[in-house]
């Protein structure tokens, strides 16, 4: 004898469907779905984690990744103008001016009028800026980059740098 159809308990409709490929591992986590397969999303998530770690590592010198990049470029390219530095780093002019104001108020860099073009400002790293950069470089190398290299391994690190460079140049 079989039980009437109405007496057989069926699982809820949602439970009968196959679990999606990117289902959440923990019931408290959200299922990522297609997001887990999007390179742009993965790059952004990785960037957030890397920047968070960077900020913790350089907290003693109070520099953001962008400020650190500006100081590095100024150190390696003395006498270049602010437009060249901003364009190289992809920083919009209003944002760059505000960043320079902050760096200049801390005594890390100085703007002077260009002798060749009075509309342009030449950027100079001050002695205090060089000292701050030297300390930041040491913190980045011994804490931040070392941790990333340990996580990835030398070969994967080199491959990732090459891939990211290709995206930046060609995409």
Backbone bond lengths (Angstrom), bond angles and torsions (degrees), N, CA, C in turn:
res aa  C-N    CA-C-N  psi(-1)  N-CA   C-N-CA  omega(-1)  CA-C   N-CA-C  phi
1 X - - - 1.436 - - 1.515 108.20 -
2 X 1.308 118.11 134.80 1.462 123.02 -179.87 1.499 109.59 -104.55
3 X 1.291 114.33 151.18 1.461 119.77 178.28 1.506 108.66 -76.81
4 X 1.327 116.25 146.63 1.455 118.68 176.85 1.536 109.93 -61.11
5 X 1.349 116.76 149.41 1.459 121.75 -177.21 1.519 112.09 -54.72
6 X 1.302 117.07 -36.66 1.461 119.36 -177.48 1.523 111.85 -68.43
7 X 1.322 119.63 -19.35 1.457 122.38 -178.17 1.523 112.22 -87.38
8 X 1.346 118.48 -15.89 1.463 121.37 -179.86 1.524 108.46 -81.30
9 X 1.313 115.14 122.36 1.467 118.76 -178.99 1.519 109.80 -78.79
10 X 1.324 116.43 126.18 1.454 121.89 176.20 1.524 108.63 -102.15
11 X 1.307 115.86 144.60 1.463 116.84 174.42 1.520 109.32 -66.61
12 X 1.311 118.09 155.02 1.459 119.69 178.38 1.519 110.74 -55.31
13 X 1.324 116.07 153.40 1.457 122.84 -176.30 1.535 111.47 -52.09
14 X 1.322 117.57 -44.87 1.462 121.02 -178.02 1.527 111.20 -62.66
15 X 1.310 117.58 -34.84 1.457 121.14 -178.26 1.520 111.60 -74.05
16 X 1.339 117.83 -20.86 1.461 120.75 -179.39 1.510 112.09 -78.76
17 X 1.333 117.62 -22.77 1.459 120.43 179.58 1.519 108.87 -72.62
18 X 1.326 115.44 152.73 1.457 119.25 176.44 1.521 108.65 -67.73
19 X 1.315 115.52 145.95 1.463 120.00 178.55 1.522 108.71 -66.59
20 X 1.328 117.53 136.26 1.457 119.09 178.60 1.521 110.44 -64.36
21 X 1.342 116.57 154.93 1.457 122.07 -176.17 1.522 111.68 -59.50
22 X 1.330 117.40 -34.56 1.462 120.29 -176.81 1.528 110.62 -105.84
23 X 1.321 116.39 43.21 1.468 119.95 179.72 1.518 110.01 -66.60
24 X 1.293 115.88 155.46 1.461 120.77 178.98 1.520 109.24 -68.39
25 X 1.329 116.53 137.95 1.457 121.26 179.96 1.520 110.73 -73.50
26 X 1.289 117.17 -34.51 1.456 123.73 -177.93 1.527 107.21 -112.15
27 X 1.336 118.04 135.72 1.470 119.41 -178.97 1.530 113.17 -57.33
28 X 1.330 118.03 -23.93 1.455 121.09 178.98 1.527 113.22 -81.73
29 X 1.333 117.52 -14.31 1.461 121.53 -178.97 1.516 109.84 -89.25
30 X 1.319 115.17 153.17 1.460 120.26 176.31 1.521 109.97 -83.50
31 X 1.317 116.98 144.46 1.458 121.56 174.18 1.525 108.02 -72.36
32 X 1.312 117.24 130.14 1.457 121.85 -175.43 1.523 113.29 -82.67
33 X 1.315 117.24 -22.64 1.454 119.54 179.42 1.519 111.55 56.89
34 X 1.321 116.01 -136.70 1.463 121.63 -176.83 1.526 113.06 -65.23
35 X 1.327 117.75 -21.41 1.468 119.81 179.96 1.524 111.49 -56.30
36 X 1.328 116.75 -35.92 1.467 119.77 -177.37 1.528 112.57 -67.41
37 X 1.321 117.54 -12.38 1.460 121.21 -179.76 1.526 113.04 -107.42
38 X 1.325 118.23 0.38 1.466 121.54 -177.95 1.530 110.11 -91.93
39 X 1.317 116.56 120.56 1.460 121.00 -178.94 1.522 112.08 -60.59
40 X 1.327 116.72 -42.65 1.461 119.86 -179.61 1.513 111.95 -59.18
41 X 1.313 116.13 -42.51 1.468 120.25 178.81 1.529 110.32 -65.32
42 X 1.329 116.91 -44.17 1.461 120.89 -179.61 1.534 110.67 -63.63
43 X 1.331 116.83 -39.82 1.464 120.47 177.57 1.527 111.14 -63.05
44 X 1.316 116.50 -43.38 1.464 120.67 -179.29 1.529 110.88 -64.68
45 X 1.323 117.03 -44.38 1.471 120.50 178.77 1.531 110.27 -61.68
46 X 1.330 116.63 -43.42 1.461 120.27 178.63 1.533 110.08 -64.55
47 X 1.329 117.27 -41.18 1.458 121.13 179.21 1.527 110.97 -60.22
48 X 1.314 116.34 -43.13 1.464 119.77 179.44 1.523 111.36 -60.55
49 X 1.323 116.69 -43.78 1.473 120.27 179.70 1.529 111.17 -66.78
50 X 1.327 116.51 -41.52 1.462 121.15 -179.70 1.533 109.91 -65.67
51 X 1.333 117.94 -43.88 1.461 121.08 179.27 1.529 110.92 -64.63
52 X 1.318 116.81 -39.18 1.467 120.92 178.09 1.531 110.22 -60.02
53 X 1.322 115.98 -45.03 1.454 120.68 179.03 1.533 110.38 -66.55
54 X 1.323 116.82 -42.18 1.466 121.51 178.87 1.523 110.43 -57.38
55 X 1.333 116.55 -48.32 1.465 121.14 -178.72 1.532 111.72 -60.53
56 X 1.322 116.40 -39.24 1.466 119.69 177.53 1.525 111.32 -66.31
57 X 1.322 115.68 -40.32 1.463 120.03 -178.01 1.524 112.26 -68.08
58 X 1.311 118.01 -37.85 1.470 120.59 -177.05 1.527 112.23 -100.33
59 X 1.320 117.01 14.31 1.466 120.48 179.21 1.534 113.00 -52.44
60 X 1.340 119.51 -37.47 1.471 118.42 179.56 1.534 114.01 -60.66
61 X 1.329 118.13 -26.87 1.469 120.35 -179.80 1.533 112.38 -104.95
62 X 1.312 116.59 -2.83 1.469 123.04 174.80 1.526 113.33 51.54
63 X 1.334 115.72 59.10 1.459 121.43 176.01 1.522 109.81 -121.64
64 X 1.318 116.07 142.78 1.457 121.08 171.73 1.529 107.73 -86.38
65 X 1.332 117.75 166.09 1.466 119.01 175.60 1.535 112.13 -56.84
66 X 1.322 117.49 -39.91 1.467 120.28 -179.60 1.526 111.19 -66.62
67 X 1.324 117.57 -42.50 1.466 120.64 179.20 1.530 110.51 -64.24
68 X 1.322 116.30 -41.64 1.461 121.26 176.97 1.526 109.73 -59.12
69 X 1.327 116.67 -43.86 1.467 121.29 179.70 1.523 111.21 -62.52
70 X 1.328 117.00 -41.94 1.470 121.00 178.80 1.523 109.67 -61.83
71 X 1.330 117.08 -47.60 1.464 120.00 -179.63 1.526 111.55 -61.48
72 X 1.332 116.74 -40.03 1.474 119.97 177.11 1.520 111.18 -61.56
73 X 1.334 116.78 -45.34 1.467 119.39 -179.97 1.524 111.22 -65.29
74 X 1.316 117.34 -39.73 1.464 120.05 178.67 1.525 110.75 -63.65
75 X 1.316 116.75 -38.99 1.455 121.23 179.29 1.523 111.12 -66.09
76 X 1.323 116.78 -38.59 1.461 121.60 -177.12 1.529 113.49 -88.10
77 X 1.329 116.82 -12.52 1.468 121.13 -176.66 1.529 110.57 -138.63
78 X 1.323 117.38 63.84 1.465 118.76 -177.08 1.532 111.45 -61.96
79 X 1.338 114.52 142.85 1.454 120.30 175.67 1.514 115.45 81.70
80 X 1.325 118.06 8.26 1.472 119.82 177.65 1.517 108.60 -83.19
81 X 1.331 115.51 157.29 1.466 117.64 -177.48 1.521 111.69 -88.67
82 X 1.330 115.20 165.02 1.461 120.22 -173.45 1.515 112.40 -66.36
83 X 1.319 118.79 -29.21 1.465 121.02 178.13 1.528 110.57 -65.77
84 X 1.329 116.64 -42.27 1.466 120.58 179.55 1.530 111.04 -63.13
85 X 1.321 116.34 -43.70 1.471 120.34 -179.53 1.522 110.14 -65.59
86 X 1.334 117.01 -47.05 1.469 121.22 -179.46 1.526 110.90 -61.11
87 X 1.334 117.24 -45.11 1.470 120.78 -179.28 1.519 111.48 -64.47
88 X 1.314 117.06 -40.51 1.471 120.71 179.87 1.523 111.07 -61.25
89 X 1.327 116.00 -38.93 1.469 120.61 -178.41 1.525 113.12 -89.70
90 X 1.321 117.71 -6.43 1.459 120.54 -179.93 1.520 113.12 71.07
91 X 1.326 116.24 33.45 1.467 121.25 -179.61 1.526 108.51 -101.19
92 X 1.321 117.11 129.51 1.457 121.20 179.14 1.524 110.30 -64.77
93 X 1.333 115.61 146.57 1.466 121.56 -175.31 1.534 113.41 -52.04
94 X 1.346 119.87 -51.17 1.471 118.15 -178.90 1.529 112.85 -61.00
95 X 1.318 117.10 -38.17 1.464 120.78 178.21 1.530 111.04 -67.62
96 X 1.328 115.34 -37.86 1.461 119.69 -178.80 1.529 111.17 -68.69
97 X 1.318 116.82 -40.53 1.467 120.64 178.45 1.527 109.82 -60.93
98 X 1.332 117.03 -43.94 1.465 120.77 178.19 1.530 110.81 -63.10
99 X 1.320 117.10 -39.58 1.463 120.45 179.07 1.529 110.13 -66.53
100 X 1.317 117.17 -42.91 1.461 120.15 177.79 1.521 111.52 -62.60
101 X 1.329 116.59 -39.36 1.467 120.15 176.22 1.524 110.40 -56.87
102 X 1.343 116.21 -44.59 1.464 120.48 -179.58 1.528 111.51 -66.37
103 X 1.329 117.04 -43.84 1.472 120.46 179.54 1.527 110.85 -66.16
104 X 1.328 115.90 -39.27 1.460 120.26 179.92 1.533 111.03 -68.62
105 X 1.331 117.08 -38.85 1.474 119.84 179.28 1.532 111.62 -65.94
106 X 1.328 117.00 -25.02 1.475 121.34 176.15 1.524 111.58 -86.32
107 X 1.335 116.99 -3.90 1.459 121.06 179.47 1.512 113.77 77.94
108 X 1.329 118.00 21.97 1.467 121.73 -176.89 1.523 113.34 -90.52
109 X 1.325 116.72 -26.20 1.459 120.86 177.22 1.520 108.95 -146.44
110 X 1.325 113.82 169.53 1.454 119.67 -178.13 1.523 108.35 -141.58
111 X 1.331 115.24 140.38 1.465 121.74 175.15 1.527 108.87 -103.33
112 X 1.307 115.61 133.66 1.464 120.15 173.83 1.525 108.31 -133.05
113 X 1.312 115.71 150.55 1.467 119.90 178.41 1.525 109.74 -64.14
114 X 1.309 114.91 139.28 1.455 120.38 177.62 1.529 109.19 -71.45
115 X 1.331 117.23 133.84 1.466 118.69 177.06 1.530 112.28 -69.03
116 X 1.346 116.53 -22.67 1.464 121.26 -178.50 1.522 113.24 -89.26
117 X 1.322 116.84 -28.46 1.469 121.62 -177.00 1.524 108.10 -143.48
118 X 1.317 116.87 102.86 1.464 122.09 -175.17 1.529 112.67 -62.87
119 X 1.331 118.30 -15.45 1.466 121.20 178.49 1.525 111.65 -83.88
120 X 1.306 116.61 -11.25 1.464 122.07 -173.44 1.536 111.02 -108.30
121 X 1.332 115.18 151.01 1.466 121.37 176.78 1.523 110.19 -113.84
122 X 1.324 114.70 133.14 1.455 122.13 173.93 1.533 107.16 -89.93
123 X 1.318 116.04 139.70 1.468 120.57 -179.46 1.522 109.91 -105.38
124 X 1.314 115.09 134.51 1.455 121.22 -178.79 1.528 108.34 -128.44
125 X 1.307 115.24 132.83 1.462 121.25 174.55 1.528 107.93 -79.52
126 X 1.316 118.20 127.34 1.464 122.02 179.61 1.525 109.77 -80.46
127 X 1.322 116.13 171.63 1.465 120.23 175.95 1.530 110.46 -60.22
128 X 1.333 115.71 -41.83 1.465 119.70 177.38 1.530 110.24 -63.96
129 X 1.327 116.96 -37.67 1.467 121.45 177.19 1.516 111.73 -63.91
130 X 1.339 116.58 -41.67 1.471 120.41 177.69 1.522 111.10 -64.55
131 X 1.318 116.75 -40.78 1.469 120.58 179.32 1.535 110.69 -66.58
132 X 1.321 116.32 -42.88 1.471 120.69 178.53 1.519 110.26 -64.26
133 X 1.334 116.40 -42.58 1.465 120.70 178.74 1.523 110.74 -63.21
134 X 1.325 117.63 -42.85 1.471 120.37 179.47 1.524 110.55 -60.25
135 X 1.306 116.74 -42.71 1.475 120.36 178.93 1.534 110.13 -66.53
136 X 1.339 116.81 -42.89 1.464 120.83 179.50 1.525 110.96 -63.21
137 X 1.327 117.48 -42.53 1.471 121.08 179.48 1.523 110.99 -60.14
138 X 1.320 115.67 -40.24 1.471 119.46 179.15 1.529 110.24 -65.93
139 X 1.328 117.13 -43.87 1.471 120.79 178.64 1.530 110.90 -62.75
140 X 1.309 116.75 -43.11 1.468 120.85 -179.38 1.522 110.23 -64.45
141 X 1.329 116.64 -45.79 1.462 120.18 -177.55 1.522 112.38 -66.35
142 X 1.338 116.65 -44.36 1.466 119.28 -172.85 1.515 114.41 -86.21
143 X 1.303 117.35 -16.87 1.469 119.57 -179.69 1.520 111.04 -114.80
144 X 1.298 115.43 -62.65 1.468 121.00 -170.93 1.536 112.74 -71.32
145 X 1.312 117.33 -60.18 1.467 120.55 -176.90 1.526 111.35 -66.33
146 X 1.304 116.49 -35.84 1.463 119.99 178.16 1.530 110.61 -61.76
147 X 1.331 116.03 -41.45 1.465 120.96 179.50 1.538 110.68 -66.49
148 X 1.319 116.71 -41.89 1.466 119.95 177.62 1.530 110.75 -64.28
149 X 1.320 116.56 -43.01 1.469 120.17 179.43 1.522 111.47 -63.62
150 X 1.325 116.20 -38.51 1.468 120.27 177.87 1.530 110.45 -64.59
151 X 1.318 116.20 -40.99 1.465 121.04 179.95 1.528 111.53 -65.10
152 X 1.329 116.45 -44.79 1.462 121.01 -173.08 1.523 114.00 -89.93
153 X 1.321 117.23 -31.56 1.460 120.77 -170.17 1.523 108.66 85.46
154 X 1.316 116.57 156.35 1.464 121.47 -174.46 1.532 113.04 -61.97
155 X 1.328 116.83 -45.21 1.471 119.84 -177.58 1.527 111.57 -65.78
156 X 1.335 117.16 -45.59 1.467 120.24 179.34 1.525 111.50 -66.47
157 X 1.322 116.50 -35.83 1.463 120.25 177.75 1.526 110.00 -61.64
158 X 1.325 116.30 -48.34 1.471 121.10 179.47 1.533 110.76 -62.40
159 X 1.332 116.29 -41.70 1.468 120.16 179.70 1.528 110.90 -65.46
160 X 1.332 116.82 -41.90 1.468 120.31 179.18 1.520 110.84 -64.07
161 X 1.328 117.54 -43.44 1.465 120.52 177.04 1.530 110.88 -59.10
162 X 1.320 116.52 -42.41 1.472 120.60 179.18 1.530 110.99 -64.21
163 X 1.329 116.73 -43.99 1.469 120.25 -179.85 1.524 111.71 -65.69
164 X 1.322 116.86 -44.07 1.464 120.05 179.16 1.524 110.92 -65.05
165 X 1.334 116.93 -38.37 1.462 120.34 175.67 1.512 112.02 -61.69
166 X 1.323 115.74 -41.50 1.475 120.01 178.20 1.529 111.11 -62.32
167 X 1.323 116.76 -43.59 1.473 120.63 178.05 1.530 109.46 -61.17
168 X 1.325 116.96 -45.89 1.464 120.97 -177.58 1.530 111.68 -63.69
169 X 1.326 117.16 -37.74 1.470 120.96 -178.19 1.510 113.87 -80.70
170 X 1.335 117.20 -39.68 1.458 120.28 -165.42 1.530 115.61 -110.83
171 X 1.305 118.66 -13.49 1.469 119.87 -174.24 1.504 110.69 -83.70
